[in-house]
Amino acid sequence: MLSMIKIAASLCHSRRAIPASSEAYEDCRIPVLSWPTLNFVYLLPTQNFNMSYRMEHNSRTLDVSRDGTVIPTLLWEPEGGCKAVVLACHGGSGHKASPAILAIVEALRPKGIAVLAIDGPVHGDRRDDGNLDPAVAKQSFRHAWRAGIGHTEIAKDFSAALDTLLEDKNFQGLPVGYIGVSMGTAYGIPLLADDPRIQAAVIGLWSTTYPASDHLIDHARRIRCKVWFTQQWDDEFFDRTGTAELFDEIGSLDKRLVAYPGPHIELQGERLDDATHFLVTRLTSATPA
């Protein structure tokens, strides 16, 4: 079994940061990420953010439904030829075009990899109120998760979205990967267990000891793709013991546990670089499906 543990410094990275004390962005949405020691806050404009990004980065939606329910999707395609496809799942406070997903897109598109994201069960376009407030989304997710909402259904939604994408001859036969930490891991583990088309995955920031997570153990044991599993050493939500237990249960022969210092936080900076490097190297050297 290929298994490695790496302790690495985590670097803070964002395309756009302003001092937390600035009054120049009073029309912005609430802070997405906050690092008090650096006194920086990362902000999203309230208007036209998603639309401008979609137009600039050649993204489009797919017409996907399952059992009569529309699945909100967003696809970013690389310029030129496409070498692989990565399914991306946001965290509990996000949505399919949240900053964490856009950072993944920015890292993978230049490498010739398309990114296909969908909204979580109580996120983005699945919300009747259209509220994209990260705090609201996080609270909604916590209630939904404990109630069993989406435990295996989000995996089916991702597979349905992939089915639709692969109907396009431009994507047929391409290697497929997955990236999703925290909520993306909670909903991603059943997907990795049940969809053999996925050849490499970046997951992590979840544990067996988190409420309503017992079912993940059996799914984890059936995973066979290559896995890069990340852990935050000082994660305030997922304890080290439960995180290690979840990693141990993953059935892949090729897996590694990568730990970084600091609290629970989305992939960014060095951590995102390491994660996407894993996907690029595994997928672009993979045998076409």
Buried (B, 14 or more C-beta within 10 A) or exposed (E): EEBEEEEEEBEBBBEEBEEBEEEEBEEBBBBBBEBEEEEBBBBBEEEEBBEEBBEEBEBEEBEBEBEEEEBBBBBBBBEEEBBBBBBBBBBBBBBBBBBBBBBBBBBBBEBBBBBBBBBBBBBBBBBEEEBBEBEBBBBBBBEBBEEEBBBBBBBBBBBBBBEBBBEEEEBEEBBBBBBBBBBBBBBBBBBBBBBEBBBBBBBBBBBBBBEBBEBBBEBBEBBBBBBBBBBBEEBEBBBBEBBBBBBBBBBBEBBBBBBBEBEBBBBBBBBBBBBBBBBBEBBEEBEEB
